[in-house]
Amino acid sequence: MSDSMAGKSVLVTGGGSGIGKGIAALLCERGAQVTIIGRGAERLEGVAAELNAGPGPGAVFAHVADITVEDQVAAAVAAATGRTGRLDGIVACAGGSETIGPITQMDTEAWKRTVDLNLNGTMFTIKHGARELVRGGGGSIVAISSIAASNTHRWFGAYGVTKSGVDHLVALAADELGASNIRVNGIRPGLTRTELVGLITQDPALSEDYRISTPLQRVGEVEDIAGLALFLLGAESTWITGQVINVDGGQMLRRGPDFSSMLEPLFGAEGLRGVVAADDTAGVAAEGVAP
């Protein structure tokens, strides 16, 4: 792959950890000027310092913003654009989940917060970022979705639902923005080794279920996702738009995971099929569980 990202300005939301950090690292290695977005200033600045100390000729800049707040997204886009005078690429990676468990016991407020983060935050990022790409004559947007969008993950709450929304947003934006030479594509990672999925990878029964459901029987690495993001941002993919590509070891060919070993002790077998006790209406919130 050529160094087609050298000197390009790229905005990466969720760049302070996991897949977003891995994408930012590869872009920096290939010479891009990368602005990473996140809510935690100390962590974000530490990641920028770490990546700038690496071998790449590019540079990484930290910008603190909450992508669920539209004005903060607009300011982040302006900051990224101001570094080189233009914006060439966007990676909408920030996301997560605050809901887990049977839909009949869902924590409604946690559901709303997950929708706000995954779907509204991605829309704000594309809305404001695309304006700069249009002004600059074109560019590429990559949204990070999930295998939970293509294969149902029972008891996984709002996460897969919102990622399905991201997939449709990718198609809609690609259709609308193609006339301005803007490409919009998505990536659906499978189970990828990040700190957010430690609860899954450390559970023997669940890890084994993922293994037997995946033709390439291993957990994904952030580099697996970053490589495709680099391709979709670069000059090698200028005839590709509106695509959402699974990077999941082939798991989409089989089925989503079986979380019953983890959740049955919490909800009981009856609870997992939707039975709700008369005095149980609160729901369960679980932060940071996402493939």
N, C-alpha and C positions, 0 to 999 in steps of 0.2 A: 504494500500500500504506500502510495506516495505521501510526501509531506504537504498535502494540499491545504492543511489547516495552518500552516506557518503564517503568523501575523494576523490571523482572523480573530475577531472578537466574538466570544461565545458566552452566553449566560447559562448557568447550571443551577437550577433550584434544587434544594436538598443536597447541596454539595459538601456538607460537613461530615457526612458519614456514608457507609455502605456503598451502594451502587453509584450514587451521585459523586462521591469522593473518587471512586475508581474511574469514572468517566472524566472527571476534572484532571486527574493525574495523567491519563493517557493524552488528553488534549494538550496539557502543558508540555508533555514529552515531545509532542509533535509541533510545538512552536506557537500554540494559540495563546491569546490573551484571554484568560478565563475569569469571569466574575462568578463566585459561588455565593449562593443565597441560603440563609438559614436563620433560625430564631435565637440561637445562643452565640453571643459575641465572642466569648472566650474560646469556645470550641472551634468556631469558624475561623478565627484568627490563627489558632494553633494549627489547623489543617492547612491554611494558606502558607504559613511559615514552613511547614513540613514539605509541602509540594514544591515550594520555591527553592528549597535546599536540595531538591533532587536533580537528576541529570538533564532534564529537558531544557530547551532554549526558550520556552514560553514563560508566562508569568501568571500567577493566581492572585486574585484580589478578593477580599472578604467584604460582603455587604450584608448587614443584618436587616432582615425583613421577614414579616409573617405573610405568607402568600394568600392567606384568607382575608387579608385587608387590602382592598384594591389599590388604595393610594400608595401603600408601601410597595406593591408590585410595580406600579408605574414609576416610582422613584428608583427602584432597583434597575429597571430597564434603562432609565435615563443615565444612571451611573455607569452601567456597562457600556452604553453607547458612547458616553463622553470620553472613555479611555482611548479610543482610536478614531472617534468621529463617526463610527458606524457600528451596526450590529450585523453579524453574519450568520449566527446560529443560536439556537435555543434548545436546551434540554430541560424539559419539564419533568423532574424526577421526584420532587417533594411529595410525600404521601405517607399513608399509614392507616391504622385502624384502632378504633376504641371500642369496637363491639365484637363479642363472640358469644355463641350460645344459640339456643332455639329461637326462632323468630317470634314465637308466642311469648317469650320472656325477654325480648329485646329492650335494652335501655334506650328509650327514645331520644334523649338528649345526646347520648354518645353516638347514636346513629346520625343525628343531624350534624354533629361536629365532624364525623368521618366524611359525610357528603360534602361539607364545606371545604375540608382539606383536599380531598382527592379530586373532586369534580369542579367545584367553584374555583379553587386555587389554580388548577390547570387551565381553566377557561380564562382567568385573569392574566395568567402568564402569556397565553397565546394571544389574547386580545391586545395587550399593550406591546408585547414583543413583535407581533406581526406588523404593527404600524411602522416600526423602525425598519424592518426588513423590506417593506414596501417602498419606503423612502430611499433605501439603499439600492433598489433595483432587484431584490430577490434574496434568497437564502434558504436555510433548512431548519425545520423544527422537528424535534424528536420527543415524543411523550412516552414515559415509562408506564406501562400497564401491568398486567399480571396474568399468569395462567388461570387465576381465579376468575378472570373475565370470560375465558373460553370454555373452561371445565368447571362445573358447579363444585363448590367446596361447602358441603353441608355444615350448618351451624357457624358459618364464618361471617355472618352479619352483613354489614354494609360494604365491606371491602370489595368483594367481587362485583357487586351491583354497581358501585361507583366506577370501578375499572372498566366495566362494560360501557358505561357512559363516556369514559375517556376514549375508548375505541371509536365510538360513533363521533365524538368531537373531532378526532383525527380525520375521519372520512369527510366530515362536513367542512373543516378548515381546508383540507387538501383540495376539495372541489371548488370552494370559493376563491382561494388564494393562488391557484395555479395560473390565473391570468396575470398575476404580478410576479411570476417566476419564483414562487415560494413553494417548496416541497414540504409536506407534512406527513410523517410516518410515526408508527408506534412500535414498541418492543414489549412483548409479554414474557418476562422472566419466569422460569420455574423456581423451585426452591433454590435460593442462592445464599451462599454462606456470608451472612452479615450478623452483626450483634443483635438485630431485631428478631432473628429466627433461632436464637440459641435454645429457646424453650422447645422448639421442634426437633432440632438436630440432636439434642441431648436426651430425648425420649426414645428408648430402644424400640418400643412397639410402633411408634409413629415413624421413626426413621426407616424401619424395615418396610412399612407400608409404602412410603415414598419410593424406596428402592425397587420393590416389585412392580410398581406402577410406572417405572421409567425405563425405557429400552436402553439408554446409556446410563448404566446404574451407578451414578455418582451425584453428589450435590454440586450445583453450579458455583462458579467463582465470579467475583465481580468483573474480572478480566473478560469473561465470556460475554457479558453484556456490553462492556465498554468497547470491545472490538467492533460490534455491530453498530453501536452509536457513532463511532468514528467514521465508519463507512457511510452511514446515512447522512452524516453532516458534510462529507467531503465530495470532491469532484468526481469520484468514481460512481456515484449514484444519482447522477443528474436526470435520469429518465425513470426514477422511482418515486412515486408519491401515492398517498392514500392507503399504504400497506401497514398492517399490524403483524409483526413477525414473532412467532414463538421461539424463544431461546430457552429450552426446558428439557433437553436431553430426550425429547420425543414423548414426554408425558402426555401431551395433548392427544396422542393416539390411543390412550387407554382411559384413565379416569382421574378425577380429583382425589385427594387424600381422604382417609377415614379417620376423623378426629374423635371417634367414640371412646378410644382408650383414655384420652385426656379429659373428655368432657362428661362421660357417664358418671364418674365419681362426684361431679358437681351438680348435675341435673337429674341423674337417674335415668334408667332406660325409658321410663314412661315420659319423662321430661323431654328427652331427645326426639320423641315422636309428637310433641306438641301439647302434652298434658300439662296443665297449670293448676296447682293447688289454689284453693279459694283465697288463701292469705298470701300468695306469692305473686306480686305484680310489679316488683321493683326492677327486674332485669339485671343484667350483669354487664359491666364495662371492663374491657381488658385492653390495655394500651400496649402498642408495639408488637402485635402479632400479625405478621404479613409475610407471604412468600416472596 
